[in-house]
Amino acid sequence: MKTRYALTALAAAAAMTAGAGTASAMADKLTAVGSLTQSNLLLISFKTNFMKPINEKLKGMVEIKFLGGQEIVPPRKAVNALKRNQFNMLHSPTAYYIGTVPEGYALLAANQGPRALRANGAWEILQEAYLKKAGAHLLAWGDSMTSYNTYLVKMPKFDKDGVPDLTGLKMRATGTYRPLFRALGATTINIKSSEIMTAVQRGTVVGFGWPDISIVPLGLHKVAKYRIQPNYYQTNTVVTVHAGTWNKLAKDRKDALVAAAKEYEDVSVHWMEKERVKEDKVVKAAGVKDIVLEGKAAARYLDIAHGEVWKQLKERSEYHDKLRPLMYIPGKPNRQADLGRALRQ
């Protein structure tokens, strides 16, 4: 009942903004919803580094009202609610609606950033896919350097190329990590994130995959002994706008929002990097040691991780052949390796 009530309220709010763009002298008022919990750093970044600057700098042109996180609409239903214009803007990992827009895999497995994609034409292809499949305009890809790691409680074996061999090991995995871990020989087990620590302590699993932020709140730094480097993937959390709402906006307001989106894409990675550095100090202080793969071993490890996800996209998307050469360069280090250089890409 709570969700139904929330959706009814959202529909009413959307109706109030349906005339956006009809009067250039008035601000276009947009409503926004997030698919993450209010305490998630990615959602906090969206409100801090995207919404707040827009509401301050574009006052009188565009105003964004944040309605709430996943307590408003169940994450996996949010993209359909956006499609029905029950709210105007959605901040969400594409993983929540990968069945609707499988091109989200391309963002996860890319090693090129927003600047490169906007310059080489990949962004326009992604926008075409979002419009076609979700009825939405793809506006921004924030915090794109938040990545993922493999954690273990024991030193792994290595194959002849120096790549970790997880044969015979049981790893906790979600759909994000499962392709990589299985390719490395592991048996994967689906366990709730809140139960990972207990599973490790009981020996149910000997490792897990996790983003390079928010490991400390769950206490996982206390049970992990090793972290394999380099990190892989990129968080595929994007900002989308209902297509009808976007089309009604005057050109100057669209241009202003695009400019704000580009600034958010740059600022958010620096903001999140500061948060990651704070947490990483706690992780290392707990005794977690890095296993650093180098040279051909590192390149092969990344190719396996990213290649397995690209396989998923090829099976599900007609855009695969166009997107992959623009978004992924085989053997290229992850963008997180050099934050300053990456922002110039």
Backbone hydrogen bonds, N-H to C=O, Kabsch-Sander energy under -0.5 kcal/mol:
donor,donor_aa,acceptor,acceptor_aa,energy
5,Y,1,M,-2.6
6,A,2,K,-2.5
7,L,3,T,-2.6
8,T,4,R,-2.1
9,A,5,Y,-2.3
10,L,6,A,-2.2
11,A,7,L,-2.4
12,A,8,T,-1.9
13,A,9,A,-2.2
14,A,10,L,-2.7
15,A,11,A,-2.1
16,M,12,A,-1.6
17,T,13,A,-0.9
17,T,14,A,-0.6
18,A,15,A,-0.9
20,A,17,T,-2.0
22,T,19,G,-1.9
24,S,22,T,-0.5
26,M,23,A,-2.0
28,D,61,M,-3.3
29,K,27,A,-0.6
30,L,28,D,-0.6
30,L,63,E,-3.4
32,A,65,K,-2.7
33,V,89,M,-2.1
34,G,68,G,-2.4
35,S,91,H,-2.3
40,N,37,T,-1.6
44,I,40,N,-2.3
45,S,41,L,-2.4
46,F,42,L,-1.8
47,K,43,L,-2.1
48,T,44,I,-2.5
49,N,45,S,-3.7
50,F,46,F,-1.3
51,M,46,F,-2.2
52,K,47,K,-2.0
54,I,50,F,-1.7
55,N,51,M,-2.8
56,E,52,K,-1.6
57,K,53,P,-3.5
58,L,54,I,-2.5
61,M,58,L,-2.9
62,V,58,L,-2.2
63,E,28,D,-2.8
65,K,30,L,-3.1
65,K,63,E,-0.5
66,F,64,I,-0.6
67,L,32,A,-3.2
67,L,65,K,-0.5
68,G,32,A,-0.6
70,Q,36,L,-1.5
72,I,69,G,-2.3
73,V,69,G,-0.8
77,K,74,P,-2.4
78,A,74,P,-0.9
78,A,75,P,-0.8
81,A,77,K,-1.8
82,L,78,A,-2.4
83,K,79,V,-2.0
84,R,80,N,-1.5
85,N,82,L,-1.8
86,Q,81,A,-2.6
88,N,31,T,-0.9
89,M,31,T,-1.8
90,L,240,T,-2.6
91,H,33,V,-2.4
92,S,90,L,-0.6
92,S,238,V,-2.2
94,T,236,N,-2.5
96,Y,93,P,-1.5
97,Y,94,T,-1.5
98,I,95,A,-0.9
100,T,97,Y,-1.1
101,V,97,Y,-2.6
104,G,101,V,-1.9
105,Y,102,P,-2.4
106,A,103,E,-1.1
107,L,103,E,-0.9
108,L,104,G,-1.8
109,A,105,Y,-2.5
110,A,106,A,-0.5
110,A,107,L,-0.6
111,N,327,M,-2.2
112,Q,327,M,-0.9
117,L,113,G,-2.3
118,R,114,P,-2.5
119,A,115,R,-1.4
120,N,116,A,-2.3
121,G,117,L,-0.8
123,W,117,L,-2.1
125,I,121,G,-1.3
126,L,122,A,-2.4
127,Q,123,W,-2.5
128,E,124,E,-2.0
129,A,125,I,-2.0
130,Y,126,L,-2.6
131,L,127,Q,-2.4
132,K,128,E,-2.2
133,K,129,A,-2.6
134,A,130,Y,-2.4
135,G,130,Y,-0.6
135,G,131,L,-0.8
136,A,130,Y,-1.4
137,H,241,V,-3.5
138,L,136,A,-0.6
139,L,137,H,-0.6
139,L,239,V,-2.6
140,A,239,V,-1.6
142,G,237,T,-0.7
146,T,143,D,-1.7
148,Y,232,Y,-2.2
149,N,210,W,-2.6
150,T,228,I,-0.7
151,Y,149,N,-0.5
151,Y,208,F,-3.2
152,L,226,Y,-2.5
153,V,206,V,-2.4
157,K,165,D,-1.0
159,D,163,V,-2.8
162,G,159,D,-2.1
165,D,157,K,-2.9
166,L,164,P,-0.6
166,L,184,L,-2.1
168,G,185,G,-1.1
169,L,166,L,-2.4
171,M,169,L,-0.6
171,M,187,T,-2.9
172,R,207,G,-2.7
173,A,189,I,-2.2
178,R,174,T,-2.5
181,F,177,Y,-2.4
182,R,178,R,-2.4
183,A,179,P,-1.6
184,L,180,L,-1.5
185,G,182,R,-1.4
186,A,181,F,-2.5
187,T,169,L,-3.0
188,T,186,A,-0.5
189,I,171,M,-2.5
191,I,189,I,-0.8
195,E,192,K,-1.9
196,I,193,S,-1.2
199,A,195,E,-2.1
200,V,196,I,-2.5
201,Q,197,M,-2.7
202,R,198,T,-2.1
203,G,199,A,-0.5
203,G,200,V,-0.9
204,T,199,A,-2.1
205,V,199,A,-1.1
206,V,170,K,-2.8
207,G,170,K,-0.6
208,F,151,Y,-2.1
209,G,172,R,-0.8
210,W,149,N,-2.1
212,D,147,S,-2.2
219,G,216,V,-2.0
220,L,215,I,-1.5
222,K,219,G,-1.6
223,V,220,L,-1.1
224,A,220,L,-1.9
225,K,152,L,-2.4
226,Y,152,L,-2.7
227,R,289,K,-2.4
228,I,150,T,-2.6
229,Q,291,I,-3.1
232,Y,148,Y,-2.2
234,Q,108,L,-1.3
235,T,146,T,-2.9
237,T,235,T,-0.7
238,V,92,S,-2.3
238,V,236,N,-0.6
239,V,140,A,-2.9
240,T,90,L,-2.4
240,T,238,V,-0.5
241,V,137,H,-2.2
242,H,88,N,-2.4
243,A,135,G,-2.3
246,W,242,H,-2.7
247,N,243,A,-2.5
248,K,244,G,-1.2
249,L,245,T,-0.7
249,L,246,W,-1.1
253,R,250,A,-0.8
254,K,250,A,-2.1
255,D,251,K,-2.8
256,A,252,D,-1.7
257,L,253,R,-2.1
258,V,254,K,-2.5
259,A,255,D,-2.3
260,A,256,A,-2.1
261,A,257,L,-2.3
262,K,258,V,-2.3
263,E,259,A,-1.9
264,Y,260,A,-2.4
265,E,261,A,-2.2
266,D,262,K,-1.3
267,V,263,E,-3.1
268,S,264,Y,-2.5
269,V,265,E,-0.5
270,H,266,D,-1.1
271,W,267,V,-2.4
272,M,268,S,-2.7
273,E,269,V,-1.9
274,K,270,H,-1.7
275,E,271,W,-1.3
276,R,272,M,-2.6
277,V,273,E,-2.6
278,K,274,K,-1.8
279,E,275,E,-1.9
280,D,276,R,-2.9
281,K,277,V,-1.5
282,V,278,K,-0.9
283,V,279,E,-2.1
284,K,280,D,-2.6
285,A,281,K,-2.0
286,A,282,V,-1.3
287,G,284,K,-1.6
288,V,283,V,-1.5
289,K,225,K,-2.7
291,I,227,R,-2.7
292,V,290,D,-0.8
293,L,229,Q,-3.1
293,L,291,I,-0.7
297,A,294,E,-1.3
298,A,294,E,-0.8
299,A,295,G,-2.2
300,R,296,K,-2.6
301,Y,297,A,-2.3
302,L,298,A,-2.3
303,D,299,A,-2.2
304,I,300,R,-2.3
305,A,301,Y,-2.3
306,H,302,L,-2.9
307,G,303,D,-2.3
308,E,304,I,-2.1
309,V,305,A,-0.9
310,W,306,H,-2.3
311,K,307,G,-1.7
312,Q,308,E,-1.1
313,L,309,V,-1.8
314,K,310,W,-2.5
315,E,311,K,-1.6
316,R,312,Q,-0.9
316,R,313,L,-0.8
317,S,313,L,-2.6
320,H,317,S,-0.9
322,K,319,Y,-0.7
323,L,319,Y,-2.5
324,R,320,H,-2.6
326,L,323,L,-0.9
327,M,323,L,-1.9
328,Y,324,R,-2.4
332,K,329,I,-2.1
337,A,334,N,-1.8
338,D,335,R,-1.3
342,A,338,D,-2.4
343,L,339,L,-1.5
344,R,340,G,-0.5
344,R,341,R,-1.4
345,Q,342,A,-1.8
